[in-house]
Amino acid sequence: MDSNTSVRDERRFDRGIDGLEPDHVTPGQFAGMLRSATWRNGEHRLIAAVLQDAVETFHKCAFARMPQRREQFAEVHRWIIDQDDHSLFAFTTICEILDLDANCLREALLLWLEQNRKRPVSIGARFLDDPRRRVDRIAATG
């Protein structure tokens, strides 16, 4: 074995924790990945858009009260937790194509759901004095 090759290999593996990246991806980093030159491939952009839409729907509809939004959340939730589906647009397959750890992303989404479920619900106060909300009573004439 060449001594130059072994020195290069040692330097490559001797980077320590400086070469490690965090396990999570922030929304800004995810959007940045989509804009980078390596993501110009249309198929990858489509796959990434499917995942992005699912994550956004998961967050927007998680605690919805409207039946349609609850259905959307239930559909996305089933899609994320399904580990047996290996079709092209399955959560696990999309994560593999995008080089993301599906289990890590799944656990992070479910953890977010559990943590936010315990948060108190804030109810916005209605401004009853606002003229746009005022109902004028019409005197019944008889």
Secondary structure, DSSP 4 states (H G I P E B T S, - for coil): --HHHHHHHHHHHT-GGGG---S---HHHHHHHHHSGGG--HHHHHHHHHHHHHHHHHHHHTT--SHHHHHHHHHHHHHHH--S--STTSHHHHHHHTT--HHHHHHHHHHHHHHHHSSPPP-PPP-TT-TTT--PPPPPP-
